[in-house]
Amino acid sequence: MNIFKTTNIALVALRLNKMRSFLTMLGIIIGIASVIVMVSVSSGSKQEIEAQIDRLGSNMLSIRPGTRTMGGRHGGAGTAGPLTEKHIKSLKEEFNFIEGISGSISSSVPIVYGNKNWTTGVIGIHADYIEVRQWVIEDGRNFTEREVRSGGKVALVGQDIIEKLFDGNSPIGARIRIKNVPFTVIGTLEKKGASNWGRSYDDVIFIPISTARMRVSGRSARSVPDIVGNIYLTVNLDRDISIAEEDLAEFLREIRKIAPGAQDDFSIANFSEFIRARNETSSTLGLLLAATAAIALVVGGIGIMNIMLVSVTERTREIGLRLAVGARRKDILTQFLVEAVTLCLIGSLVGVALGVGTGELIKRTIEIPVLLNIPIIFIAISSAAFVGIFFGFYPARKASRMNPIDALRYE
């Protein structure tokens, strides 16, 4: 008996018991759909995290003022002595592994162009900031060192600003007012999208840091003439970033005159490590979810074994008749194995359709990143076939070992 005839017999047997066949396949359908949805969500989250690493830079560190303690009371983050231009200069002179370094002073202020206005984040930066934070200038140019030193009234604008104030037209050369101070737009920033927290990276304007201190930022920035807010820097890729972080911390303790054993009045953040930790957590969660889906497959396989045993019992006389007219035991074994595998494959195809549809629904409604993993579909279908063979073998073997005379006598 060839495989095509055996498959046809299997399909006829399944059609004769449609409801039972469907209920038997249900475990496989749910298991396969679960595998696809879980892995797709996990892959989408991983891709989003990797995109965040690319946006931030895998070799970037940030330095922020820490907490000031007075009389045993903590003043809160950022209340310690500010970081200044002198700190940036000292770091550049001390460490040759620093590729780029920039301060960053942020303010939220109103922007006016013509009869339109918009409140957005204005960030004062050094010229290196664009490279350090992995920004790309789409049109125009970056600040020059001279503009940064002299407090030039020039600006780089994000894509959201272009849409809100310029109706999507090129703003190069346009004059905007930031806190009633006129600025000339000299460049536009390439679209960067939204962060995981929903904040748009493109709703931003960059101006020289010296201009931000003098013209835009609040009284706290003007009280320290060379304040730089937070410091961002990139480390040479040949240098281990964790060791570089330790070297920077030791040097900052020295120049900020922190006594041995005393609490640091600054903090250094390694964003890539934080995001990689989240990536590992996401991967672990994905494995746990995949394991849960695999359990569903196993449960579905047990259901198939149970139904196939029932089927063997119901068809005992049929099996005896086949054996009596010349069917080999191998033919009976193959017939019931093919039935079990057919059940699993049909269930897996329905499960794939359900899983892909559910993933797309999640992507559109909840806006969770979902990445359909094509290889996992083939793995899932192959797993379903394996489940059919594994759990269908015992009932098929039992059927093939029946004694024809006893089978024909069975009532």
Protein Blocks (a to p, Z undefined) as FASTA:
>chain_A
ZZklmmmmmmmmmmmmmmlmmmmmmmmmmmmmmmmmmmmmmmmmmmmmmmmmmmnopabc
cdddddddeehiaebehiaccddfklmmmmmmmpmkbmbdcddddddddddehjbccddd
dddddfklmmmnopacfbhcdddfklmmnopacddddfklmmmmnnopafehiacdeehi
acddfbdcddebjafkopafklccdddfklmmmmmmcfklmmpmkbghjadddddfkbcf
klmmmmmmmmmmmmnopaehiacfbdcddfklmmmmmmmmmmmmmmmmmmmmmmmmmmmm
mmmmmmmmmmmmmmmmmmmmmmmnopafklmmmmmmmmmmmmmmmmmmmmmmmmmmmmmm
mmmmnopacdddfklmmmmmmmmmmmmmmmmmmmmmmmmmpcfklmmmpZZ
